[in-house]
Amino acid sequence: MAEKSSETKLTHLDSTGKARMVDVTAKPVTSRIAIAESFIRLSRKTLSLLREGNLPKGNALETARLAGILAAKRTPELIPLCHPLLLTHVDVEAKTRRDGVHFLARVSCSGNTGVEMEALTAASVAALALYDMVKAVEKGATIEIVRLMEKSGGKSGLYRRRD
């Protein structure tokens, strides 16, 4: 990744260095999509209980998925400089793997700013909710990955993670 030059303007700071919400009034409305992922590492025992539906708190994957969807809609309440957006779609997918659970969050809207933070928040909170659902049987569960995988729309166009 290229280093930023000393002339790069930080858009979330005003001329005195105070944090501010960026004015997106003049930006065109475009279709915006973002996809983020998270991963929570779990023991074989916990995964077995999860797959069998035998966790003490019930259907952990569905609870985590719904928590992620709700979190995407509430992102501006959690991230101070995010714009409230009219999201047109939020989906959180949960898949068990041999060593944990992978979440994939997809968020879209038609707007004048992107939905990356909403997708990242959805993926993060889904993993946190699953942690809450399994902590009674596994205190050592570890959230290891939260990252943006793809985004499209707006001035910067398409971004896809390449690893």
C-alpha positions in Angstrom: 0.0 0.0 0.0 1.4 3.4 -0.9 2.3 5.9 1.8 0.2 8.9 2.1 1.9 12.2 1.2 2.2 14.9 3.8 -0.3 16.9 1.6 -3.1 14.4 2.0 -6.1 16.1 3.5 -7.9 14.2 6.3 -11.5 14.6 5.4 -12.9 14.0 8.9 -10.9 16.9 10.4 -11.7 20.6 10.1 -9.1 23.3 9.6 -8.5 23.4 13.4 -8.1 19.7 13.7 -11.5 19.0 15.2 -13.4 15.9 14.1 -16.3 16.6 11.8 -18.8 14.7 9.7 -17.9 15.0 6.0 -20.4 17.0 3.9 -21.6 14.6 1.2 -24.3 16.9 -0.2 -22.6 17.4 -3.6 -21.7 13.8 -4.1 -23.8 12.0 -6.6 -26.2 9.3 -5.5 -25.0 5.9 -6.8 -25.6 2.3 -6.0 -23.3 1.3 -3.2 -22.4 -2.2 -2.1 -19.9 -3.5 0.5 -19.0 -6.9 1.6 -17.1 -7.6 4.9 -16.1 -10.8 6.7 -15.4 -11.9 10.2 -14.2 -15.2 11.6 -14.5 -16.6 15.1 -12.2 -19.6 16.1 -14.0 -22.3 18.1 -13.0 -25.6 19.7 -14.2 -28.8 18.1 -16.4 -29.4 21.2 -18.1 -26.0 20.8 -18.5 -26.5 17.0 -20.1 -29.9 17.7 -22.6 -28.4 20.2 -23.3 -25.6 17.7 -24.0 -27.9 14.8 -26.2 -30.2 16.9 -28.2 -27.2 18.3 -27.2 -28.1 21.8 -25.8 -24.8 23.0 -27.3 -23.5 26.3 -28.5 -20.3 24.7 -30.2 -21.8 21.7 -29.8 -21.2 18.0 -26.5 -19.3 18.1 -26.0 -18.9 14.3 -29.4 -17.4 13.7 -29.0 -15.1 16.7 -25.6 -13.9 15.4 -26.9 -13.4 11.9 -29.8 -11.3 13.1 -27.5 -9.3 15.4 -25.3 -8.5 12.4 -28.3 -7.3 10.4 -29.5 -5.1 13.2 -26.0 -3.7 13.8 -25.7 -2.6 10.1 -28.8 -0.5 10.5 -27.5 1.1 13.7 -24.0 1.9 12.6 -24.3 5.7 12.8 -25.2 5.3 16.5 -21.9 3.4 17.1 -19.4 5.1 14.8 -19.6 8.8 15.5 -18.9 10.3 12.1 -20.9 7.8 10.0 -23.9 9.2 8.0 -27.3 7.7 8.6 -28.1 5.8 5.4 -31.3 4.3 4.0 -30.0 0.7 3.6 -31.8 -1.2 0.9 -30.4 -4.6 1.7 -28.5 -6.3 4.5 -27.6 -10.0 4.6 -25.3 -11.8 7.0 -24.3 -15.4 6.1 -22.9 -17.8 8.7 -21.0 -20.9 7.7 -19.4 -23.3 10.1 -15.8 -24.4 9.2 -13.7 -27.1 10.7 -12.1 -24.6 13.1 -14.8 -21.9 13.6 -17.5 -19.8 12.0 -17.1 -17.5 9.0 -19.5 -14.6 8.6 -20.0 -12.7 5.4 -22.0 -9.4 5.5 -23.4 -7.8 2.4 -24.9 -4.3 2.6 -26.3 -2.1 -0.2 -28.0 1.3 -0.6 -28.5 4.0 -3.2 -26.8 7.0 -1.7 -24.1 9.6 -1.8 -21.7 7.8 0.6 -20.6 4.2 1.0 -21.7 1.3 3.1 -18.3 -0.1 4.1 -18.7 0.7 7.8 -22.2 -0.9 7.8 -20.8 -4.1 6.4 -17.9 -4.1 8.8 -20.2 -3.4 11.7 -22.5 -6.3 10.7 -19.6 -8.7 10.4 -18.1 -7.6 13.7 -21.3 -7.7 15.7 -22.3 -11.1 14.2 -19.0 -12.5 15.6 -19.5 -10.8 18.9 -23.0 -12.1 19.2 -21.8 -15.7 18.5 -19.1 -15.2 21.2 -21.8 -14.2 23.6 -23.8 -17.3 22.6 -20.9 -19.8 23.2 -19.0 -18.2 26.1 -20.8 -20.5 28.6 -19.1 -23.5 27.0 -15.9 -21.8 25.6 -14.4 -18.7 27.1 -11.4 -19.0 24.8 -13.3 -18.4 21.5 -11.3 -15.9 19.5 -12.5 -13.3 16.9 -9.6 -13.3 14.5 -10.6 -11.5 11.3 -12.8 -8.5 10.6 -12.1 -7.0 7.2 -13.6 -5.4 4.1 -13.6 -7.8 1.1 -15.3 -5.6 -1.5 -16.9 -2.3 -2.2 -18.4 -0.7 -5.2 -20.0 2.6 -6.1 -19.1 6.2 -5.8 -16.0 8.1 -6.9 -13.4 5.5 -5.9 -15.2 2.7 -7.8 -14.6 -1.0 -7.2 -12.3 -2.4 -4.5 -11.7 -6.1 -4.1 -9.4 -7.7 -1.5 -6.8 -9.8 -3.3 -5.6 -12.4 -0.8 
